Amino acid sequence: MLLQFECLRKHLIFDKAYILQCYEREVFIGENRAKPKYYFEVSLKNFIVFHTEQDYFGFSIPYRGKLKLFHANSKKVRELKLLLSGKILFGDLNQFYLQKHQLGHGSFSYVNLLQNLETKEMVAAKFLSKQWKHKTNTERMKAIILKLFKGNNKRKQYSIIFESSKYNQNKRGL
């Protein structure tokens, strides 16, 4: 187990406490360790949304077609984000990155220069067109793009894949 902490689902009458357990390939959330209510695989097929105001206060995961919000200690939420970074899609990355300018474009994507709001580091992000998504297997292409980033270079590399459209400006990435 990589991380474990208590989180809270707020309800109208009674709030419910859960235990989150994060493993290398899966995350369980439940009242006890033996019988989790919520589960998701840590893969590029799934996503998580982190919530911030002054600091992190929670996260949401999809469950039966809706997003379920969990509140937790900001330090633990930050640890969860670091553990899942690069392994799962993040919802609405506008809260983590500031778009600087476009570096280039191609037939199915474009690359922008972004600044990480926490670390102030500059990263290049590739935005995939939703129109292109329907023409080919996007999951396969994402895997190919990620493999390009896995080199033996000694410098730090960041890989972020975004999906966007002219109607939906929310970005999802890793």
C-alpha positions in Angstrom: 0.0 0.0 0.0 1.3 3.4 -1.0 -1.0 5.7 0.9 -3.9 5.4 3.3 -6.0 8.2 4.9 -9.5 9.0 6.1 -11.8 11.0 3.9 -15.4 12.3 4.3 -18.4 12.2 2.1 -20.8 15.0 3.1 -24.5 14.2 3.0 -27.6 16.3 3.8 -28.1 14.7 7.3 -25.2 12.5 8.2 -21.6 12.7 6.9 -19.9 9.4 6.3 -16.2 8.7 7.0 -14.3 6.4 4.7 -10.8 5.0 4.5 -8.9 5.5 1.2 -6.3 3.0 0.3 -4.0 3.7 -2.7 -2.0 0.8 -4.2 0.2 0.9 -7.3 -2.6 -0.2 -9.7 -5.9 0.5 -7.8 -7.6 2.7 -5.2 -10.2 1.5 -2.7 -12.5 3.7 -0.6 -14.7 2.1 2.0 -15.9 2.2 5.6 -13.5 -0.6 6.4 -10.5 -2.2 4.7 -12.3 -5.5 4.0 -15.3 -4.2 2.0 -14.7 -1.0 0.0 -17.7 0.8 -1.5 -15.7 2.7 -4.2 -13.0 1.3 -6.4 -11.1 2.5 -9.4 -8.2 1.2 -11.4 -5.2 3.5 -11.7 -5.0 3.7 -15.5 -5.4 6.2 -18.3 -9.0 5.0 -18.8 -10.0 6.6 -15.5 -9.9 10.1 -14.1 -10.0 12.0 -10.8 -10.9 15.6 -10.1 -9.0 17.5 -7.4 -10.7 20.4 -5.7 -8.8 23.5 -4.5 -9.6 26.8 -2.9 -6.6 28.2 -1.0 -5.3 24.6 -0.8 -6.5 21.2 -1.7 -9.6 20.2 0.2 -10.9 17.1 -1.7 -11.3 15.0 -4.8 -14.1 13.5 -6.8 -14.3 10.2 -8.6 -16.9 8.9 -11.0 -19.4 6.5 -9.5 -22.5 5.2 -11.3 -22.5 8.1 -13.8 -22.0 10.9 -11.2 -19.0 12.5 -9.6 -18.7 11.7 -5.8 -16.9 14.4 -3.7 -14.6 13.3 -0.8 -13.2 15.8 1.6 -9.8 15.1 3.2 -6.7 16.6 4.8 -5.0 18.9 2.2 -1.6 17.2 2.8 -3.1 13.8 2.1 -4.9 15.0 -1.0 -1.6 16.5 -2.3 0.1 13.1 -1.7 -2.6 11.3 -3.6 -2.2 13.7 -6.5 1.6 13.1 -6.6 1.1 9.3 -6.4 -1.4 9.3 -9.3 0.3 11.9 -11.4 1.2 10.4 -14.8 -0.9 7.3 -14.1 -4.4 8.6 -14.4 -6.3 11.4 -16.1 -6.9 14.6 -14.0 -10.0 16.6 -14.5 -9.8 20.4 -15.1 -6.1 21.1 -15.2 -6.7 24.8 -15.5 -6.3 24.9 -11.7 -2.8 23.4 -11.9 -1.4 25.1 -15.0 -1.3 28.5 -16.6 -1.3 28.5 -20.4 1.5 30.7 -21.8 1.5 30.2 -25.6 1.3 27.7 -28.4 4.6 26.0 -29.4 3.3 24.2 -32.5 0.4 22.3 -34.1 -0.3 19.4 -36.4 -3.2 17.6 -38.1 -4.6 16.1 -34.9 -3.1 18.0 -32.0 -1.2 21.1 -30.9 1.4 21.8 -28.3 1.3 24.6 -25.7 3.8 25.9 -23.2 2.3 25.8 -19.7 3.5 26.8 -16.3 2.9 24.6 -13.2 1.2 27.0 -10.7 2.8 25.1 -7.7 6.3 24.6 -8.8 6.5 27.4 -11.4 8.2 24.9 -13.8 7.5 25.2 -17.5 6.1 22.1 -19.3 5.0 21.4 -22.8 1.5 19.9 -23.2 0.0 18.1 -26.2 -3.7 18.8 -26.8 -5.5 16.1 -28.8 -8.4 17.1 -30.9 -11.7 15.5 -30.0 -12.6 15.3 -33.7 -9.5 13.1 -34.3 -10.6 10.9 -31.4 -13.4 9.4 -33.4 -11.1 8.6 -36.4 -8.7 6.3 -34.6 -8.0 4.5 -31.3 -7.1 7.3 -28.9 -6.1 5.0 -26.1 -3.5 3.4 -28.3 -2.2 6.8 -29.4 -1.9 8.0 -25.8 0.1 4.9 -25.0 2.4 5.6 -28.0 2.9 9.2 -26.9 3.7 8.2 -23.3 6.3 5.7 -24.6 8.0 8.5 -26.4 8.5 10.2 -23.0 10.0 7.2 -21.4 13.7 7.5 -22.1 16.9 7.1 -20.1 17.5 10.8 -20.0 18.9 12.2 -16.8 16.7 15.3 -16.9 13.2 15.4 -15.6 10.5 14.9 -18.1 6.8 15.7 -17.8 4.0 14.2 -19.9 0.6 15.7 -20.0 -2.1 14.7 -22.4 -5.1 16.9 -22.8 -8.4 16.5 -24.6 -10.3 19.6 -25.6 -12.9 20.8 -28.1 -14.1 24.2 -29.1 -17.3 23.7 -27.1 -15.7 22.2 -23.9 -12.7 24.0 -22.6 -12.3 21.7 -19.6 -9.0 19.8 -20.0 -8.2 16.3 -18.8 -4.7 15.1 -18.6 -2.1 13.4 -16.5 
